[in-house]
Amino acid sequence: MTNGTKYADVLVGASLAAKKNSQILFIKQDSVPAAAKSITKEKATYAYDFIGSTSSISAEVENSLADEFYLAGGRKYTLKINNGKLNLENIKTYSNSLRIKPEKYSTSNRISLNGNQYLGTVNFSIESTKYIRPVNENIPFEDYLKGVIPNEMPASWSLEALKAQTVAARTYSITKTGTTVPDTTAFQVYGGYSWNSNTNKAVEQTKGKVLKYNGSLITATYSSSNGGYTEASNEVWSSSVPYLIAKKDSKDPQIGWTLTLSKQQLDTNSLDLNKPSSWWSSATETDAARLSGVKNWILKNKETGASSVKIASIEDLSFSGTTQGQRAKTASMKVKYFVKSSTGSYNLSKITTITVPTTQLRTMIGATGFKSTYVTVKKDNSKYTISGKGYGHGIGMSQYGAKARAEAGDSYSSILKFYYPGTTLTSY
């Protein structure tokens, strides 16, 4: 690149371009003409030779060309951390962040990350020195919802159920616009450009619609299935919310599930304390993973000075009390465990009883297996079988209940009125 009005620079630049078998682009001191921009875009140029001093090409133009350049469409690029900095395919090194944005926001301009496609800008930054975190930025709010709904509710479900889900999701997330939120069930599952025509229709037909209570946006929580009874908010949270109450839900399909835990976790009959801990075998690998939260609880509350514990057996497991939503209120688990001594061996046997809210035990064991707190337990000689109904906390809307109500002919507004009584469907 050289200033097209500087004859000496053009002459030198032309010779260098010929030697490098490269093009020479004429620009101005303070701007890049559209024709030159078009070529840099077409060729996805990221490196330039500038001919002439700042009196020929300003530092502002040089910096803008160096900092912002086009990536070739349809090509794969690799982003890595090298020496604490982001490196884009050996094209350019950045300190700790890189922002990639479409030339124009549209559904035809997309970036694919690990197989998932996204619209709008993606900002990459180094996190904890070893991870790269991508954040999808500047997405129109209704387009964000189009990436949420098919990932929160099957797109094949009835339109009225999808519309109820859309209003709940919009109400839940509207106050978070402009902030960084996770794209998982920790907030809402967002799949980028994973749009579906059915869920798009639900978003478009409810555009701007939210739920309010006394003029304020509500906390529109929802779960997969409530097992036939919605839960009161104060049974899970610290406060009571007037529109999140416990009541019977005759339309929820009451999906059942079971979870088994072996009584004996270690073969203590043949236990050789002199052998390395890797020799000890758990009852099952699944149980070992499920009880990791129990071990963490023991380390935090009973063995604060210990580095590790191993669960030998579950001596007892029971549930007591009933919440307003018919769920088990309190869980009690009696476990025998071994503590790792200062010499590195597990040679101290102890027994403790863990008494916590059932919601906490569910988290400790894992919410994907321990699907809800609407549970009972049976015991036999070798195991405990936890039987439950529903999936999730049960507060607010049941997604499967909404599906059943839509199939029975209920409108999305009627569905929302049932699960969030006393609220008003309005525009934000």
HELIX and SHEET records of a PDB file:
HELIX    1   1 TYR A    7  LYS A   19  1                                  13    
HELIX    2   2 ALA A   34  GLU A   42  1                                   9    
HELIX    3   3 ALA A   59  ASP A   67  1                                   9    
HELIX    4   4 PHE A  141  GLU A  152  1                                  12    
HELIX    5   5 LEU A  159  SER A  173  1                                  15    
HELIX    6   6 ILE A  174  LYS A  176  5                                   3    
HELIX    7   7 SER A  197  GLN A  205  1                                   9    
HELIX    8   8 SER A  233  GLU A  235  5                                   3    
HELIX    9   9 THR A  268  SER A  270  5                                   3    
HELIX   10  10 SER A  277  TRP A  279  5                                   3    
HELIX   11  11 GLU A  285  ARG A  290  1                                   6    
HELIX   12  12 SER A  292  ASN A  301  1                                  10    
HELIX   13  13 THR A  358  ILE A  365  1                                   8    
HELIX   14  14 GLN A  399  GLU A  407  1                                   9    
HELIX   15  15 TYR A  412  TYR A  419  1                                   8    
SHEET    1   A 2 THR A   2  ASN A   3  0                                        
SHEET    2   A 2 PHE A  26  ILE A  27  1                                        
SHEET    1   B 3 LEU A  79  ASN A  82  0                                        
SHEET    2   B 3 LYS A  85  LEU A  88 -1                                        
SHEET    3   B 3 LYS A  92  TYR A  94 -1                                        
SHEET    1   C 3 SER A  97  ILE A 100  0                                        
SHEET    2   C 3 THR A 121  GLU A 127 -1                                        
SHEET    3   C 3 TYR A 131  GLU A 137 -1                                        
SHEET    1   D 2 ILE A 111  LEU A 113  0                                        
SHEET    2   D 2 ASN A 116  TYR A 118 -1                                        
SHEET    1   E 3 SER A 216  LEU A 217  0                                        
SHEET    2   E 3 LYS A 209  TYR A 213 -1                                        
SHEET    3   E 3 THR A 424  SER A 427 -1                                        
SHEET    1   F 2 TYR A 222  SER A 223  0                                        
SHEET    2   F 2 MET A 397  SER A 398  1                                        
SHEET    1   G 2 TYR A 229  THR A 230  0                                        
SHEET    2   G 2 LYS A 247  LYS A 248 -1                                        
SHEET    1   H 3 GLY A 256  SER A 262  0                                        
SHEET    2   H 3 LYS A 383  LYS A 389 -1                                        
SHEET    3   H 3 VAL A 375  LYS A 379 -1                                        
SHEET    1   I 3 VAL A 309  THR A 322  0                                        
SHEET    2   I 3 ALA A 328  LYS A 340 -1                                        
SHEET    3   I 3 TYR A 346  PRO A 357 -1                                        
END                                                                             
